[in-house]
Amino acid sequence: MGCGGGAVNGIMPLSTLVDATAMSSAGHTYEYTVLLHPDEEEGGFTVTVPALPGIVTEGDTLEEALEMVRDAIALYLEDLTADGEAIPTETTPPQLARVRVAA
Protein backbone atom coordinates (compact mmCIF):
# COMPACT_ATOMS: atom_id res chain seq x y z
CA MET A 1 0.00 0.00 0.00
CA GLY A 2 1.31 3.34 -0.84
CA CYS A 3 0.39 6.92 -0.67
CA GLY A 4 2.57 9.68 -1.96
CA GLY A 5 3.95 11.32 -5.03
CA GLY A 6 3.15 14.58 -6.71
CA ALA A 7 1.17 15.82 -9.65
CA VAL A 8 2.72 15.84 -13.10
CA ASN A 9 1.03 18.28 -15.49
CA GLY A 10 -1.95 18.38 -13.12
CA ILE A 11 -2.43 14.60 -13.12
CA MET A 12 -1.88 12.72 -9.88
CA PRO A 13 0.05 9.46 -10.26
CA LEU A 14 -1.68 6.23 -9.32
CA SER A 15 0.67 5.87 -6.34
CA THR A 16 -1.26 8.75 -4.74
CA LEU A 17 -4.24 6.42 -4.47
CA VAL A 18 -4.36 3.65 -1.91
CA ASP A 19 -5.19 0.09 -2.93
CA ALA A 20 -7.45 -1.83 -0.58
CA THR A 21 -7.34 -5.58 -0.81
CA ALA A 22 -10.37 -7.46 0.48
CA MET A 23 -11.04 -11.16 0.69
CA SER A 24 -14.47 -12.50 -0.07
CA SER A 25 -16.12 -15.15 2.06
CA ALA A 26 -15.30 -17.60 -0.74
CA GLY A 27 -11.61 -16.90 -0.17
CA HIS A 28 -10.97 -14.93 -3.36
CA THR A 29 -8.86 -11.79 -3.10
CA TYR A 30 -9.90 -8.59 -4.87
CA GLU A 31 -8.10 -5.27 -5.14
CA TYR A 32 -9.79 -1.90 -5.52
CA THR A 33 -8.61 1.68 -5.52
CA VAL A 34 -10.07 3.73 -2.68
CA LEU A 35 -10.20 7.50 -2.39
CA LEU A 36 -9.41 9.01 1.00
CA HIS A 37 -11.03 12.39 1.57
CA PRO A 38 -9.56 14.24 4.60
CA ASP A 39 -12.22 15.81 6.83
CA GLU A 40 -10.67 19.17 7.64
CA GLU A 41 -13.37 20.16 10.13
CA GLU A 42 -13.66 17.03 12.27
CA GLY A 43 -10.44 15.20 11.36
CA GLY A 44 -10.17 11.69 10.01
CA PHE A 45 -11.04 10.49 6.53
CA THR A 46 -14.11 9.65 4.48
CA VAL A 47 -13.42 6.81 2.05
CA THR A 48 -15.12 5.91 -1.24
CA VAL A 49 -14.52 3.12 -3.76
CA PRO A 50 -15.04 4.29 -7.36
CA ALA A 51 -15.44 0.73 -8.71
CA LEU A 52 -18.09 -0.11 -6.09
CA PRO A 53 -20.68 2.69 -6.06
CA GLY A 54 -22.45 3.15 -2.77
CA ILE A 55 -19.53 2.32 -0.49
CA VAL A 56 -18.81 5.24 1.80
CA THR A 57 -17.10 4.77 5.14
CA GLU A 58 -14.86 6.73 7.47
CA GLY A 59 -12.14 6.46 10.05
CA ASP A 60 -10.47 8.73 12.58
CA THR A 61 -7.00 7.76 11.32
CA LEU A 62 -5.63 6.58 8.00
CA GLU A 63 -5.20 3.07 9.38
CA GLU A 64 -8.74 2.96 10.75
CA ALA A 65 -10.17 4.33 7.49
CA LEU A 66 -8.39 1.59 5.51
CA GLU A 67 -9.57 -1.10 7.93
CA MET A 68 -13.15 0.18 7.68
CA VAL A 69 -13.10 0.26 3.88
CA ARG A 70 -11.70 -3.28 3.69
CA ASP A 71 -14.58 -4.44 5.89
CA ALA A 72 -17.11 -2.48 3.80
CA ILE A 73 -15.75 -3.97 0.57
CA ALA A 74 -15.84 -7.50 1.97
CA LEU A 75 -19.48 -7.08 3.07
CA TYR A 76 -20.41 -5.57 -0.30
CA LEU A 77 -18.84 -8.53 -2.12
CA GLU A 78 -20.62 -11.00 0.20
CA ASP A 79 -23.96 -9.33 -0.57
CA LEU A 80 -23.31 -9.48 -4.32
CA THR A 81 -22.39 -13.16 -4.08
CA ALA A 82 -25.47 -13.95 -1.96
CA ASP A 83 -27.66 -12.22 -4.54
CA GLY A 84 -26.02 -14.15 -7.39
CA GLU A 85 -24.56 -10.99 -8.91
CA ALA A 86 -21.16 -10.67 -10.54
CA ILE A 87 -18.35 -9.11 -8.55
CA PRO A 88 -17.04 -6.00 -10.32
CA THR A 89 -13.36 -5.79 -11.12
CA GLU A 90 -11.37 -2.64 -11.48
CA THR A 91 -9.87 -2.84 -14.96
CA THR A 92 -8.73 0.76 -15.22
CA PRO A 93 -7.86 2.62 -12.01
CA PRO A 94 -9.36 6.10 -11.66
CA GLN A 95 -7.16 9.07 -12.48
CA LEU A 96 -7.01 12.20 -10.39
CA ALA A 97 -6.52 15.58 -11.98
CA ARG A 98 -6.43 19.05 -10.50
CA VAL A 99 -8.04 21.79 -12.57
CA ARG A 100 -7.84 25.53 -12.01
CA VAL A 101 -10.95 27.66 -12.58
CA ALA A 102 -11.12 31.43 -12.47
CA ALA A 103 -14.12 32.75 -10.59
N, C-alpha and C positions, 0 to 999 in steps of 0.2 A: 504494500500500500504506500502510495506516495502522494505528497501534496507539496507543490512548490513550482518554481519556474516563473518566468515572466512572459509578458505579451510580446509577440513579434508581429509588427505591422497591425496591431490591434487585435490579433487573434491569440487567444490563450492556448498554450500547448496542452495536450491531453494529460500530461503529468500533473496539471493543476487540479484535475478532477481526482476523486478518490474512488477506487474500485471496491465494491462490497461483494464478497463472495458469500453465498448462502447455500445451505444444503437442504434439499427437499426431504420430506419424510421417506421417500423411496431411496434415498441415499445418493441421488445425483447432485453434482455441484454445478452451480450457475454463477455467472459473474455479470454484474451490472454496474454501470456508472451511476454514482449518486452525486447530487448537488447539495453542498452545504452552504446554507444561507445564514451568516452571523446575525444574531438579534442584538442590535446595538443598544436598544433600550433596556432589555431585561437580561442580556447575556445569553450565552449558550448558542445553539444552532438549530435551525429548522432544516430538515432534510427531505428532498424529493428524489424520485427515481424516474427519469424521463421515459425509460422503456416500459415502465409499469405505472400507467396513469392511475391516480387515486391514492398512491402511497405518499403520505405526509407524516413525518414523525419529528421528534425533537429530542435534544439532550442538553444538559447543562454544560458538558464538556465535549470536546471532540471525540474522545474515546466512548463516552456514553451515547453520543449521537450515532456513531458507527455501530455500536452494539444494538441500539434500538432499531436502526434501519435494517440490519441483518435479520433481526427477529420479525420485523414487519414484512420483509421480502419472503422469508420462509413461510409465514402464515398465508401470505397472498398466493404463493405457489401451491401450498396445501389445498387452499380453497379451489384453485383452478383445477387441480388434479381430481378433487372430490366431485367437481361438477362436470368432469369429463372434457374439460377445455384444454387446448394446447397451451404449453408454457412458452411465452414470448422469449425470443433471444435478442440480444443486442448485436446487430450485425455491423452497424456503423455508430461509433460513439458520438455523442453530441459534441458540437464545437461551441466554444464561448468566444464572443467577440465584443469588444467595447466600441461603442459608437459615440461620437460627439455631436450634439445638437445645439444650435444657437437658439436661444429663447429670449 
